[in-house]
Amino acid sequence: MAVHSRYLDIAAKIRERIEANEWEPGAKLPRLDDFAAEYGANRDTVGRAIGVLEAEGYVWAVQGRGITVRYGTIRPRRPRGNLVKRNATAPGYSFPSATSQEVWKHHISPVVSAEPLNDPRIAKLLKVEPGALVMRRFRVTGPESEPPFQINISWIHPRVANVPGVASQAPGPGDWLYRLEMAGHWPISWMEIHRARMPSKQEAALLEIPTNLPVLEIVRVGTSGSDGQPVEVTEYIVASDRVETIHVLHRDESAQDPWPDEINEG
């Protein structure tokens, strides 16, 4: 077989095996070297075959994490609206993408630490000086039985960092926000800033995606209901194939009743 079509033949064979459920969604495929030995080809040819399957949506090839079978040609996707819900089974809040009935799993152990806040954008939103020592909550979470959905990094304003329970990981999501409200900051209100960007290598590895897949970055600012100042800023990083945002559009004053005379006369 000609070299230029050899990788297509290998891609077809691996595709057939995936469609026959030899490997379930989320399973790791053999290494390139293993496939090369099995099919009597060199590593580069197998790599080109995997590239074809990745473009078709059958696999993810993530540096340092191997080759993973995707959850169908499209991974589980969730709409993200604008409702914050109180948890049904435990204190706390569920934010858009989650439901109030779910308790998402942690894909790595959650980490809480005091870190310098060196990102000037986040520091400005939290209203602290860049480089200030701030409590940082780091999580990689998602629904049960699904690949990691999001990275979330919360920066807690120093004036509320000592509120009991803020550093803990309670069973219900958003429990620490509930604790802030109980400490005198009811009701916390939130504003979000959305933008698309490319992931870092570390972010791609944590989300189990290739580095050429864009992510949606959502920065949420939580403001105290007692003094109107920020108590937390949370950065969510979600693979772009896992979420779609839904927003209701509102008319500006300038777009109200554009033809009042014509309509009234008619």
Steps between C-alpha positions, in 0.01 A plus 500: 500500500629846415643695793268794438191283559640267767395735783146513361482120508616498863252774589220291345600192701510692831171674414333162445626379837368812677160465331495136608541621862835334552582810703223679688468880509762645731732198461863545408621354169831315470815710455617598153792258533259217583282576199813526282609153607150358452455640149860470383531875443724774632398731783452805276256313275294396801512859625351620171226237533415622849492855363232392252292343776537810717379722215201268456416524870578143601791566735685765698879497484621695803869555563608313810159332541491265202220437249145487637182379333250784483143482627354460154583751230384775738573485872221571751411868463317721749311826451611784724230754576485764770325335795666436837313226687495408868613140547217255562690260726766709679571865584652703220442601141525340156605731220407476130605167340418312820157413637395537861462119521861414409815460702787516256807283555856626541740374235798600712521569872375854571768741621471804725807716555613856558657622175620833358234630260725602212235530228428877485161443338375272779660724765317804363166316504560383859621850594834394644852600401674270248729265689285507816479173693150360440322174579476289183257210452593270208261237363458279191140380499228345288192277510536135591595267211615791278846633418615811692262786426673802647793642691390752759736726691349720771683792662350599837534860619728516809230672708280188484762225474470418872126427486461142636457242225618715208814289461322165537354272236142432605285236322283757323636735231513868593481426873778749572296780338209410725736531797610846387136607486438360848795708622324822403535532122146400396405519221806451284441613142700385200622634169682297234746586224533246214773467240645228278870419495743214446587283801841471660664157493410448865136597444475269198642211702259556790199521266626208287488700177755582229671838522343607168145488640387843627361540850232729639636710786234630739601743772235538771506786749304453824399820679392529863143606564607683817774734377487471118863387479634179339542197722621256235606468138476158334650405166334208318678336208277271290585314179308667217347172383338443841288812538278746319391827656140618487409863564171686484545826308345815643403813310689819575295815554590605147338185361164549671186579297679610181187601305254624764307733272459251216390222736259722694349639181461152356 
